[in-house]
Amino acid sequence: MQSDRELMMRVAEGRMEAFETLVRRHQERAWRIAYHYMGDHDDAEEVAQQAFLNILDAAESYNPSAKFTTYLYRVIANLCIDRTRKRSPHLSDDPPEQDSPTPAPDRRMADRERDRAIRNALDELTDRQRMATVLRYYEDLSYREIAATMDATPKAVERLLARARKALGGKLAEFAEK
């Protein structure tokens, strides 16, 4: 199996099958990051597609000094932040589809209420706090990986996440007690 870096070098040579491999390999994660940031299925799809188009357009200037995923996350983060700055975020009542069995109606209602509160609380964070939170808690990236994605230091990421946790803690305290 070829590495992402090798595939990007092939994409720079005009090899579209390499690009298709990269898209198939990373499209689900790209969509998930965008969804958790944007809160909307359609917006997440558009951001993920645009991210891959931007990567294809810039393939000739790709510098393999960082991991491809770091490059991809940075493109997605910038698109999400730019998109939300241009308009107010759209809140979604629909969590991503899940493969688990359907919970009881009262549990689904409680889950929807919790998800809506989380979405609202995330939307009140600064752009950088929200992106750091999504990358850390939804995508399980390390501080170092988040720092590389956001062009920051690990210490700055630590501070962003601390401020985000503080802000989220006050807004979501009732759900922590359940």
N, C-alpha and C positions, 0 to 999 in steps of 0.2 A: 504494500500500500504506500502510495506516495504521500509525502508530508505536504502540509498546506503551503509551506514556502516553495516547495518544488512545483506544486500546482500553479501557484501565482506566477512563477517564472515562466511556466508554459503558457499561461494566460497572456502574459506580456508579449509572447511570441505569436499571439493570435490563435491559440489552440482553444477553441470553444468547448471541447469536451472536458478540458481541465476546469474551466469555469463552471460548467454544469456539475461537476463532481464537488467543487467547493460549495455551490449553492445547496445541493442535496445534503451535504455533510453538516451545514451550519444554519440552514433556513429555519428550523424549528426553534433553535436557541435565539436567533435574531428576532424572530417574531415574539418569543416570550419576553425578552428584555423590553422590546417596544411596547408590548401589551401592558406589562407591569408599570411602565412609566406613563404611558398614554391613557390606559384604562378603557380602550375601545378596540374591538376586534378589527374593524376596517382600517382605522388609523394605524394600528400595529402592522397590518398587512402592507399598507402603503409605505410605511417607514422601512420595513424589512426589504421590500422590493427596491426602493430607492437606494438603500445602503448597498445592495449588490450591484445596482447600476452604476453608482458612484465608484465602487471598487473596480468594476470593469473599465470604466472611463479612465481611471488613474493607473491601470495595470502597468503601463510602460514606465511609470515613475515610481513603482513600488520598491521600497527599500526593505529588504528582509532582515533588518537589524532587530526587530521585535517579533514576537509571535504573531502569526496571522490573526488569531482570535483577538489579540489586543488591538490590532488595527481595525478589525471588524467592529469591536465594541466601541471604539472611539468614533467611528463613522456613525454608528447607531445613536450613541449618546449625543453627538452634535446635531443629528437630524431631529431627535426627540426634543431637545432643548430649543432649537430654532423653531420647530413647529408649534410648541406651546407658547413661545414668546409672541408668535404672530396671532394667536387666538387663545381664548380661554379654553382650558381643558374640558373635554367631554367626559362626563362621569358615566360609567357603565354599571348597571345592576347585574350584569351577567358575568360570573367568573368564568375562566377558561374551562372548556369541556374536560371532564374527568372520566377515567376508565373505571372508577370504583362503582359499586352498586349504589343505587339511588337511596339516600337516607330518608327517614320519615319526614312528613310534611313540616312538623314543628321544628325539626332539626334543620331542614332546608331554609326555613324562614329565619332561624337564628343565625345560620351561616351567612345568608344574604345580608342580614343586618350588620353582622360583623364585617363582612367584605366591603359593604358600603361605607362603614365608618373608617375602615383602613384606607379605602380609596380617597375619601374626603380628607383624611389626615395627611396622606401622602401628597395630595394636591396643594396643601397649605405649606409644605416645605419649600425651601428655595430649590431652584433647578438642580444645583450641584448636590445638595443634600439628598434630594429625591433620587438622582441617578446613582449616587454612592450607596444608598439604601437598597435600591433594586439590585444592583450588582452584588452587594454583600449578602443580603438575606433571601433573595429570590434565585440568584445564580451562584451563590456560594463562592464568589471570587475572594482571593486573599487581598489584604490591604495593598500589597505590592502590585498585584494585577490591576486593582482598581486605580491605583496611582498612575500606572502606565497608561491605562485607558483614558483617564481624565487629565493627563498631563499635570500631575500634582505629586507631592511627596507622600510617602506612607503616613507620615505624621499629620499632614494636612487632611488626609482621608480619615484618620483616627478622629481628628477634631470635628470634621463634617458629620461623621457617624454619631459622635457623642452628642452634638447639638440636635441631630435628627432624632435620636433615641429620647432625648429630654422632651422635645416637642411632641413626639408621638406618644410618649408615656402619659402625659397629662390628658391627651385626647382619647386614649384607648384604655385608660385604667379600669373602667368597668368591665372590659372583656378579659383582662388579666386575672380578675378575681373569680371568674366562672370556671 
